[in-house]
Amino acid sequence: MNDLSSPARNRHWISWMAAFAMALVFSLLLLTSNSPLYRAYGSDSAIFVTIGRAIVGGATPYVDIFDHKGPVIFYINALSQAIWPDVASVWALEALWLFASLLALGRIARSLGARSAWEVAAVQLAYLALMAIQLDGGNYTEEYNNLFTLLAIAWGLDVAKADSPDWRRTLGVGAMFGLCAMTRLNNAMPIAGLALALCVWMFFAHRRLFVCHAAAFVAGAALTASPFLLYFWAKGALDAFFYGAFTHNMLYAQAGGLFRRRELLLSSFGQFAAFCGLCAVVGLACGWRGKGRTPSGVRAVLVGLVFAAGFAGVSAFLSRKDYGHYLLNCVPAAAAGCAALACALERLPTIPRRALLGALTLAACFTLYVHGELQMSRTNDLLARYPEYTAQCEAMAERIPPQERDDVLGYRVEPKWYVASGITPARRLFFMQEILASVDPALTAELVGMFETDPPKWLAMAAYRGYGPPWEIHPPVLELMEEKYESVMINDYNELFRLVEE
């Protein structure tokens, strides 16, 4: 028995080793925000690293330090900084996360009928190629949530293929939905699309189990969301959590004019979303053509992939912003569609099947090469000034007495200033203050109140401050700064101010 299973076991290990190699090379070359080869810090990445360090130091998100994302991304970064307070630890976690995502995708491909390691690897390369187009340095909420979405698809297939579906798999799908929602609400939309298709199928195919599975999905979501809710409730921060993770996030997403939607639909942003949707539709067509051999539940999951890609694209368009990483939410459904396509090639004769599979592999490798070169070129341009930038940030931090480094605020500095200088922000609103406040007057009042009654001892600001709306400093805030602070140091990038003793 063991001898018969040996070839399958060998293929399994080959797939694991190939996935690990792909994850390692991809993460080294393209996760440029924190890769040891680049250490470019990024923008959003630097924000999350800074919050992670603050949490390790005892801060409570939303109360002591603010951003409008869900808590999962903060605690992922806090975990890395607790292990090793360096951006390379974030990269190591990202690489392992990507490896797990590739394994989950391989499981999806095999569940859909992939028989060879080549088929699995081709699908994984397609996933990486789509990621590369929109990655922009890495350490984004969507990047981490892709693993949760891929696991939900894999468990959804388990539910769909069983004669008597196991509610524990549905519990897992709900748990992944809860984790995505606790990272960023719109990141849960792909799983919502998948769950909708499964729900309709379950109602008609297994009506007696419908209530049980619906309850399992809700229970799974509650299982992963409730620890965060209980934590913030115990900290007296439940209102602050809901405001930051949901209310302010939606206010920020809606900032901008209606013309942005038309612009997004006609741009490469809209084209990428449409392509991901097309990949899901192709996967559905491949499964539907073989519906005599494809269980109805699997066809329901393939429909769910189309819903997932559509829901992810629509939620990105509703944000009225063309940040490419928003579309990473579309990639799991598109990659699963590619898996269905690769598996459908099994029905073809050997030569055309290998030719088409080779074409898919070459297309993925070419896309990886082109967008990898583009990403690395952009990063290399930035890296030309990073050693000097980091050295100047460190020199500025050294100008502050050690006993006062816990009372420093960067106001309108680049978020990477905190990572480069090693400073932990001393006030709640620590980055893009005017942008955050532009969507809620209460935050403007908070900034004015802070400088009136509790100004930090030290203030770092960008050396160039010729901002236009909505970036310009709010006049009452600027007036208080000019009244209360004196400049003590300026370099090529930033200026340091000290609070004038009254």
Buried (B, 14 or more C-beta within 10 A) or exposed (E): EEEEEEEEEEBBEBBBEBBBEBBBBBBBBBBBBBBEBBBBBBBBBBBBBBBBBBBBEEBBBBBBBBBBBBBBBBBBBBBBBBEEEBBEBBBBBBBBBBBBBBBBBBBBBBBBBBEBBBBBBBBBBBBBBBBBBBBBBBBBBBBBBBBBBBBBBBBBBBBBBEEEBBBEBBBBBBBBBBBBBBBBBBBBBBBBBBBBBBBEBBBEBBEEBBEEBBBBBBBBBEBBBEEBBEBBEEBEBBEBBBBBBBEBBBBBBEBBEEEBBEBBEEEEBBEBBBBBBBBBBBBBBBBEEBEEEBBEBBBBBBBBBBBBBBBBBEBBBBBBBBBBBBBBBBBBBBBBBBBBBBBBBBEEEEEEBEEBBEEBBEBBBEBBEEBBEEBBEBBEEBBEEBEEBBEBBEEBBEEBEEEBBBBBBBBBBBBBBBBBBEBBBBBBBBBBBBBBBBBBEEBBEBBBEBBEEEBBBBBBBBEEEEEEEEEEBBEBBEEBBEEBBEEEBEBEBBBBBBBEEE
